[in-house]
Amino acid sequence: MADVFRTAAQSRVAAVCGINSVSMQVVAAGTDRPALGEGRLSSGVCGAPIKRVAVDFLREARSIIDREQLKLTLIGCGGICTPSDFQEFLDAGAQVAMTATGMMWDPYLAARFFGWKAQGR
């Protein structure tokens, strides 16, 4: 990842964003059968199930950007579904945190985050 970030910075890329979705095996509840059919053993998964992977990515990315003194903005996405998730992404090193799946379930999620912050959280 460090090589990619160095190359991006040298090429005048302004920001890196991670992650969006993660390829995982998806099985039907209570079984070991593929949930999407025998011909589709894995799928791109987004939303809450990938949040830990996204936070880990951000921590590693922030470490690289700081250590290498790269002029890259770090944008985090992937698994933000609650107001506190936004803060967790920011605490992990993201300068910007975005959500798509979370907003599909709660179109007021960003507003709830700012209300949550206004309460001193």
N, C-alpha and C positions, 0 to 999 in steps of 0.2 A: 504494500500500500504506500510505503514511503516513496518508492520510485515513481509511482503514478502521481502522487501529490507534487513531488519535485518537478516532474515534467509539466504538470498542469501549471504550476506557478511560473516556471520558465517560459511557458507559452502565453503568459498573461491571462490565464483563466482567472476569473474573479472569485469563484466559489465552487465548493464541492457539496454534493447533497447525498445523503445516504440514510436509510435504505428505502426501498419502496416495497418490495415483496421478497419472499424467500421461498425457494423451491423445497417442498416437503412432501412426504408420503401422507396422503389423506385417506383414512380408513373410516368405514361406516361404524357408527357408535356401537360398542359392545361386540365388535367383530374384528377380524384382521383382513376383511375384504376391502378392496379399493372402493372408496365412496363414489368415485366418479365413473366407475365401470372398469372392467378387466383391462381394457386397452389404455387406461390412464392411471398409472400407479402413483404419479405425483402431480402436483399442481403448484402454481404460484399462490402463496398464502399471504394475506395482508391483514391489518387490524391487530387487535390485542395479542394474538398468539405470537407475533414476531417482535413485540416491544423489547424483550430482553436482548435479542440479537441487535436491534437498532441502538439501544443504549450502550452495549459493548462496543459497537462500531464507533459511536461518537467519542467514547473515552479514548479509544486507540487513535482515532483520527485527530482529536485535540492534542494528544501527546505528541504525535508526529509533527503537526503544524507548529506547535510551540517549540519543540526541540530543534526542528530544522529552520525555525524563524521564517516560515512561509507566509506570504501575504495572501492568504486564502480565507474567505468567509466560510464558516462551517454551518450547513443547513441540515437539520435533522427531521426525518419523517419515518413513519413505519411503526404503527402501534399506538399512536396517541388517541385515547378514547375518553379520557377524563381530564378535568382541569389540572390535577396534580401531575398527570403525564407530561403536560407541557413543561412544567417546572423541572421535572426529572430530566428531560431532554436538555433544557438550558443548563442545569447543574452538571450534566455530563459533558458540557463543552460546546453545545450548539449555540450559535449566535442568533439563529432563526429556527423556529420549530413550526412544522406544518402538519396538517392532518387532512385526509380525504375520507377514508373509511369512517373515522370517528364522527365526522360532520354528516355523513350519510345517515347515521343513527341518531345524531343529536345536532341539528342544524344551528343550535345556539351554543355549541361547545366553546367557541372562541370567546363569546360574550361571557359565558360562565367562568372562563379562566380569568378574564379581567375583573369580574366581580369577586372572584375568589382571592385574587391578588389585592384588590382594594380593601378586603377584610384583614389584610396583614398576614396572609399565609405565604 
